[in-house]
Amino acid sequence: MKYLLIITLLLPNFLSGQDNKNNQKINGYRGIWFTLGQFSSDYGDKYSGGLGTYTAKHRPLAIYSEEAKRTYFVYGGTISKEQKHLLCMISYFDHKSGLVPHPTVVFDKEGVDDPHDNPSLLIDKQGYLWVFVSGRGRKRPGYKYRSSKPHDIDSFIQITQEEMTYPQPLYREDLGFFNFFTKYTGIRELYFESSEDGVNWTEDVKLAGIIEDGATKSGHYQISSGNGNTLGTFFSRHPDGNVDRRTDLYYVQSTDYGKAWTNAQGDRLKLPLTAVENPAQVVDYASLGKNVYLKDMDFDGKGYPVCLYLTSGGHQPGPENDPRQWNLTRFDGQKWNTKSVFQSDHNYDMGSLYIDGDHWQIIAPAVTGPQPYYSGGEMVIWESIDGGETWSSKHQLTGNSSMNHNYARRPLHVSDSFYSFWADGDPSSFSESKLYFADANGNVYQLPYHMNAEFEKPKKLRN
């Protein structure tokens, strides 16, 4: 058992110095802007822009609470439009009043401007809010925070400090906490941990660390989810440890909260997975020369896993690596099936998958925006009414925008009133970044960038 120190924040600035903003309010919703700084083509950085709801591997970012009648959400924020100082923020949309409060700083990253350190979110059965703050490799630690009171965002208590990147927490009332995450061991390797109370955690267990030809380590990205008794995760492989060559698709699942693991067909797997070709492999994209960019996963009405991802010819932005194809790979109880849905113009265009019986939707920046061949674009709802077999563009959520929109996120236990959550920004140059949400009818609302009152109503933009 891994016992981790509880820090009560009676001295709220104890860990980070006297000027941090932990547990302070910010008078508006201002997202973080970021550039990776990898300019290797004529089409700008590998990715950049308004990345408050980045990455796909931080999940969930929003959760609807039926008890509180609120959708709680976290994001990477900043102090003002002139700064790139990362603040790990939390707030909520009140479904009864239609208002949002001043957001709260859970953790001030103090000098870090990198949204790889963005938070993810969990709510336990008592209504306590848990914020999992991502670290970055072994240079910056990750943290777990818990709200001081149930359903309250005013103050947070630090529970752990640890090596944890890309946190993907899950929760069951009868079993407690489960967390998929990543460690940097020269490459990115996949791990998980669990806890009954959120304080005392199991030892970290390695899920995957593929070794090529018995010598060269790969690396991995993953996207995970839960459905009843099933925990599932899809992951990719990085040949030679090179993330710019990310490829292949794998899937593993557990029905006993991480004690035993199988593939979708039920074949028992021995952890960690270390072979390139193993029973968890779903699609061999390396042989097709395709990169794989994971976006979202969910389970269909029969409880079978479905993965949403994009494939392209390479990592550099621009038309040379077109087509950038959005795909769905799903298990039908016996075999895996892959279907292409639509195309967009950047590897880091990111959207989410919604499954409700035979009604499936994808919300993503599927239309080229004002900065073409940069990350993001105009948000669109794609729809299937026959269980993902055929698709059509249903509704364009944004249009004539001044900046690209990106990283549309699906809340857990999603409510129709707060259906998708994202940010905008100019990926071609430093800009402010605003935050938005849409309802299930296609109405789009901007969260207030500056607030004059303690509670304000988001601005309705279009439908």
C-alpha atoms as one frame of an Amber mdcrd trajectory, in Angstrom:
protein
   0.000   0.000   0.000   1.248   3.448  -0.953   0.646   5.879   1.936   0.776
   9.504   0.849   0.924  12.594   3.022  -2.174  14.731   3.630  -1.386  18.443
   3.752  -4.221  20.487   5.286  -3.406  23.941   3.874  -3.774  25.689   7.198
  -0.826  27.516   5.673  -2.116  27.709   2.089   1.141  28.938   0.597   3.383
  26.483   2.443   4.446  24.432  -0.551   5.015  27.000  -3.223   5.981  30.311
  -1.694   4.026  33.289  -0.473   2.746  34.641  -3.797   0.889  31.680  -5.235
  -2.808  31.922  -5.915  -3.998  28.583  -4.501  -7.639  28.849  -3.350  -8.016
  32.364  -4.744 -10.789  33.471  -7.083 -10.252  34.863 -10.591 -12.738  37.421
 -11.934 -13.352  35.717 -15.242 -12.727  32.717 -17.457  -9.431  33.089 -19.302
  -7.829  30.049 -20.910  -4.126  29.304 -21.262  -2.401  29.911 -24.617   0.566
  27.730 -25.537   2.994  26.967 -28.327   5.049  23.778 -28.386   7.848  25.534
 -30.268   8.423  22.878 -32.924   8.443  24.763 -36.227   9.484  22.163 -38.794
   7.145  23.017 -41.683   5.695  25.963 -43.593   2.465  25.629 -41.577   3.553
  26.794 -38.165   4.130  24.942 -34.929   3.283  21.251 -34.525   0.465  22.512
 -32.313  -0.418  25.728 -30.486  -3.352  27.937 -29.585  -5.946  28.161 -26.831
  -5.372  24.942 -24.903  -7.387  25.370 -21.724  -9.171  22.047 -22.326  -6.051
  20.192 -23.535  -5.039  17.265 -23.693  -7.229  14.386 -24.867  -5.281  12.358
 -22.310  -6.545  14.458 -19.395 -10.021  13.089 -18.660 -12.637  13.813 -17.543
 -12.568  17.606 -17.527 -16.238  18.058 -16.642 -18.810  16.069 -14.635 -22.548
  16.636 -14.179 -23.785  16.146 -10.605 -27.473  15.277 -10.401 -27.397  15.890
  -6.649 -26.044  19.428  -6.977 -27.685  20.167 -10.352 -24.333  21.511 -11.497
 -21.783  20.638 -14.144 -18.361  21.012 -12.534 -15.416  21.598 -14.853 -11.673
  22.133 -14.704  -9.368  23.821 -17.192  -5.982  25.423 -17.657  -6.420  29.123
 -17.025  -4.300  32.213 -16.667  -4.375  35.555 -14.867  -4.850  37.882 -17.829
  -4.678  37.901 -21.614  -1.142  39.323 -21.425   0.197  36.285 -19.544   0.815
  32.576 -20.113   1.108  31.656 -16.425  -0.778  28.364 -15.871  -3.449  28.206
 -13.190  -5.285  24.892 -12.645  -8.858  26.129 -12.350 -12.243  24.752 -11.275
 -15.772  26.109 -11.565 -19.314  24.987 -12.322 -22.422  25.826 -14.333 -25.522
  25.934 -12.155 -28.358  24.333 -14.115 -31.075  25.837 -11.890 -29.988  29.477
 -12.111 -28.069  29.388 -15.404 -25.188  31.216 -13.705 -21.471  30.615 -13.200
 -19.401  31.864 -10.216 -15.888  33.233 -10.140 -13.612  30.247 -10.848 -11.170
  29.048  -8.170  -7.444  28.412  -8.502  -6.851  24.883  -7.217  -3.135  24.945
  -7.954  -0.887  27.730  -9.169   1.810  26.237 -11.419   4.095  29.238 -10.696
   6.127  29.957 -13.794   4.879  26.983 -15.805   2.995  27.931 -18.973   2.552
  24.379 -20.284  -0.995  22.926 -20.483   0.443  19.416 -20.264   0.058  20.239
 -16.542  -3.699  20.831 -16.869  -6.027  19.142 -14.349  -8.698  16.445 -14.561
 -11.689  15.928 -12.269 -13.548  13.366 -10.156 -16.521  13.493  -7.715 -16.852
  10.924  -4.920 -20.041   9.574  -3.317 -19.989  12.247  -0.581 -19.850  14.959
  -3.207 -16.224  15.921  -2.609 -14.498  17.281  -5.701 -11.119  15.761  -6.526
  -8.742  17.589  -8.852  -5.872  15.567 -10.309  -3.181  18.044 -11.370  -0.897
  16.590 -14.015   2.847  16.709 -13.696   5.198  16.629 -16.657   7.575  13.711
 -16.751   9.933  13.633 -13.778  10.673  17.350 -13.899   7.369  18.500 -12.421
   5.303  16.399  -9.970   1.595  15.738 -10.133  -0.837  16.385  -7.279  -4.202
  15.222  -6.002  -6.446  17.825  -4.361  -9.821  17.414  -2.604 -12.401  20.100
  -1.901 -12.710  21.142   1.736 -16.495  20.667   1.573 -18.791  18.571  -0.639
 -19.947  20.300  -3.848 -17.963  23.397  -2.890 -15.217  25.006  -4.983 -14.052
  27.636  -2.479 -11.016  25.786  -1.106  -9.009  22.633  -1.734  -6.701  20.450
   0.354  -3.599  18.846  -1.097  -3.697  15.065  -0.634  -0.667  13.799  -2.594
   2.436  14.835  -4.484   3.736  12.165  -6.870   4.979  11.271 -10.327   1.805
  11.405 -12.423   1.252  12.671 -15.966  -2.015  12.589 -17.963  -4.292  11.583
 -15.036  -7.506   9.759 -16.011  -9.385   9.101 -12.744 -12.521   6.973 -12.426
 -14.782   6.305  -9.445 -17.261   3.675  -8.272 -19.208   4.087  -5.045 -18.658
   0.460  -4.031 -14.956   0.218  -4.942 -13.561   3.735  -4.754 -10.933   5.401
  -6.912  -9.060   4.157  -9.977  -6.508   6.186 -11.929  -4.907   5.486 -15.302
  -1.812   7.659 -15.788   1.621   7.891 -17.417   5.189   7.823 -16.141   8.242
   9.033 -18.032  10.960   6.398 -17.834  12.975   7.710 -20.759   9.783   7.033
 -22.707   6.086   7.314 -21.846   4.834   4.151 -20.115   1.322   3.412 -18.885
   0.411   2.754 -15.240  -2.592   2.523 -12.954  -3.342   2.802  -9.231  -6.433
   2.469  -7.031  -7.659   3.585  -3.631 -10.686   3.023  -1.412 -10.542   6.497
   0.135  -8.386   8.643  -2.168  -5.707   8.967   0.514  -4.090   5.525   0.674
  -3.217   4.274  -2.802  -1.904   0.979  -4.101   1.553   0.744  -5.548   1.763
   1.892  -9.168   1.250  -1.015 -11.590   2.736  -0.884 -15.083   0.141  -1.588
 -17.744   2.209  -1.306 -20.930   5.834  -0.749 -21.848   6.374  -2.327 -25.255
   9.916  -3.284 -26.204  10.801  -3.602 -29.890  13.061  -6.454 -31.030  13.812
  -7.234 -27.400  15.860  -4.062 -26.941  14.333  -0.741 -28.057  11.625   0.731
 -25.873   8.493   2.168 -27.444   6.189   4.527 -25.593   2.435   5.029 -25.318
  -0.513   7.379 -25.109  -3.874   6.173 -23.810  -7.526   7.166 -23.458  -9.646
   5.304 -20.917 -13.182   5.032 -19.596 -15.433   2.943 -17.381 -18.765   1.215
 -17.942 -20.373  -0.681 -15.079 -17.876  -3.326 -14.001 -15.584  -2.665 -16.965
 -12.510  -0.454 -17.011 -11.103  -0.055 -20.522  -8.252   1.778 -22.189  -7.102
   2.170 -25.781  -3.473   3.021 -26.389  -1.007   3.668 -29.198   2.677   2.825
 -29.671   5.679   5.126 -30.305   8.274   3.256 -32.402  11.794   3.857 -31.077
  10.187   5.993 -28.384   9.448   8.686 -30.990   6.057  10.371 -30.380   6.166
  11.814 -33.898   5.773   8.264 -35.215   2.882   7.278 -32.916   0.984   4.418
 -34.509  -1.009   1.196 -33.937  -4.062   0.707 -31.725  -4.380  -1.562 -28.677
  -7.153  -2.219 -26.158  -7.213  -3.824 -22.692  -9.937  -4.085 -20.071 -10.593
  -5.259 -16.528 -13.889  -6.317 -14.922 -12.517  -6.641 -11.362 -11.065  -3.153
 -10.844  -7.600  -3.907 -12.088  -6.867  -7.322 -10.595  -6.989  -9.154 -13.937
  -6.801  -7.820 -17.497  -8.035  -9.183 -20.826  -8.465  -8.093 -24.409 -11.981
  -7.403 -25.725 -12.409 -11.086 -26.627 -11.761 -12.093 -23.015  -8.262 -13.557
 -23.440  -6.231 -13.133 -20.245  -3.231 -10.787 -20.518  -0.035 -10.730 -18.516
   1.082  -7.270 -17.431   2.985  -5.311 -18.370   2.424  -5.743 -22.095   5.858
  -5.725 -23.721   5.506  -7.245 -27.219   4.610  -5.216 -30.322   2.355  -8.016
 -31.541   0.222  -9.164 -28.628  -3.424 -10.183 -28.061  -4.378  -6.592 -27.168
  -3.499  -5.256 -30.631  -6.552  -3.990 -32.490  -5.175  -2.404 -35.684  -1.642
  -2.593 -37.124  -1.289   0.951 -38.447   2.521   0.785 -38.590   2.320  -1.507
 -41.628   0.027   1.068 -43.279   2.431   3.944 -42.599  -0.186   5.853 -40.576
   0.146   7.966 -37.461  -2.591   7.549 -34.830  -3.943  10.418 -32.674  -6.329
   9.235 -29.952  -9.336  11.486 -29.250 -11.998   9.739 -27.132 -13.512   6.405
 -26.136 -16.894   5.226 -24.917 -18.958   2.042 -24.692 -21.959   1.233 -26.882
 -25.360   0.046 -25.661 -24.133  -3.550 -25.429 -21.132  -2.537 -23.341 -18.601
  -2.942 -26.164 -15.726  -0.432 -26.466 -15.545   2.218 -29.189 -12.512   4.390
 -29.979 -12.472   7.752 -31.790  -9.139   8.742 -33.316  -7.492  10.481 -36.262
  -4.973   8.989 -38.703  -2.583  10.884 -40.951   0.563  10.469 -43.004   2.915
  12.092 -40.490   3.433  14.541 -37.652   4.118  17.773 -39.536   1.203  20.162
 -40.142   0.153  21.065 -43.649  -1.390  19.356 -46.692   1.529  16.968 -47.245
   0.174  14.691 -44.492  -3.443  14.759 -45.643  -5.864  13.070 -45.494  -6.395
  13.491 -41.784  -9.107  10.943 -41.315 -11.355  10.630 -38.267 -12.122   6.990
 -37.563 -14.217   4.876 -35.231 -13.005   1.410 -34.267 -15.544  -0.670 -32.359
 -15.864  -4.202 -31.024 -19.019  -6.100 -31.998 -18.689  -8.991 -29.576 -16.493
 -11.069 -31.869 -14.255  -8.804 -33.934 -13.115  -5.221 -34.397 -14.584  -3.009
 -37.125 -13.245   0.348 -38.331 -15.234   3.057 -40.108 -14.051   6.416 -41.458
 -16.327   9.322 -40.541 -14.939  12.693 -41.745 -11.707  14.624 -42.321 -10.136
  17.743 -40.843  -6.901  19.668 -41.446  -4.677  19.114 -38.387  -3.481  16.166
 -36.305  -4.306  17.989 -33.074  -7.895  18.795 -33.951  -9.691  17.209 -31.003
 -13.314  16.295 -30.326 -15.496  13.939 -28.319 -17.773  10.956 -28.922 -21.336
  10.700 -27.555 -23.242   7.401 -27.543 -26.900   7.177 -26.495 -28.455   3.975
 -27.825 -28.444   4.208 -31.621 -27.949   7.978 -31.466 -24.219   8.707 -31.786
 -22.598  12.126 -32.118 -19.109  13.543 -32.550 -18.410  17.181 -31.678 -15.121
  18.326 -33.188 -13.429  21.162 -35.143 -14.308  19.440 -38.409 -14.527  22.589
 -40.576 -11.428  24.621 -41.444 -11.253  27.743 -39.305  -9.703  31.193 -39.746
  -6.197  29.731 -39.289  -6.189  26.836 -41.795  -3.759  23.952 -41.245  -3.265
  25.090 -37.667  -4.766  23.158 -34.753  -8.508  23.605 -34.341 -11.174  25.101
 -36.577 -14.943  25.575 -36.472 -16.930  23.238 -34.208 -19.393  20.866 -35.866
 -21.799  18.168 -34.672 -21.621  14.984 -36.740 -24.486  12.556 -36.156 -25.457
   8.932 -36.681 -28.940   7.604 -35.924 -28.143   3.986 -36.765 -25.567   3.140
 -34.127 -22.528   4.576 -35.893 -23.057   2.934 -39.282 -23.740   6.074 -41.332
 -22.869   9.667 -40.515 -23.814  13.182 -41.614 -22.928  16.705 -40.583 -25.863
  17.833 -38.440 -25.048  21.336 -37.219 -22.137  23.784 -37.274 -21.768  25.227
 -33.801 -19.323  28.053 -34.591 -18.769  30.096 -37.740 -17.031  33.247 -38.978
 -14.785  33.036 -35.945 -11.698  35.193 -35.527  -9.737  32.329 -33.918  -9.749
  28.545 -34.108 -11.788  26.529 -31.615 -10.392  23.244 -30.304 -10.508  20.413
 -27.754 -14.262  19.913 -27.421 -14.796  17.826 -24.272 -17.716  15.599 -23.267
 -18.707  15.871 -19.594 -19.136  12.657 -17.631 -22.850  11.926 -16.937 -23.485
  14.656 -19.494 -26.520  16.937 -19.214 -28.237  18.479 -22.247 -27.722  21.983
 -20.817 -23.906  21.719 -20.704 -23.138  19.258 -23.470 -19.676  20.176 -24.748
 -16.882  22.370 -23.396 -13.920  23.937 -25.264 -11.627  26.944 -25.794 -10.538
  29.141 -28.687  -7.296  30.927 -29.533  -5.137  32.024 -32.438  -2.636  29.181
 -33.010  -0.559  31.357 -35.358   0.325  33.976 -32.720  -0.089  34.661 -29.009
  -3.672  35.628 -28.209  -6.313  35.648 -25.537  -8.317  32.431 -25.159 -12.005
  32.317 -24.309 -13.978  29.343 -22.994 -17.284  28.069 -24.383 -19.925  25.437
 -23.890 -22.787  24.209 -26.028 -26.086  22.621 -25.104 -27.538  19.569 -26.823
 -29.670  21.758 -29.102 -26.618  23.456 -30.597 -26.796  26.731 -28.674 -23.319
  28.079 -27.915 -22.425  30.134 -24.840 -19.264  32.020 -23.954 -18.153  31.988
 -20.333 -17.533  35.570 -19.153 -13.951  36.646 -19.831 -14.255  39.452 -17.263
 -16.779  39.373 -14.415 -18.187  42.372 -12.574 -20.389  40.329 -10.242 -19.819
  37.213  -8.158 -22.231  35.245 -10.388 -22.980  35.943 -14.040 -24.889  34.392
 -16.888 -22.836  33.055 -19.821 -23.381  34.962 -23.061 -25.442  33.146 -25.687
 -23.732  33.469 -29.078 -25.685  31.440 -31.648 -27.765  28.371 -32.378
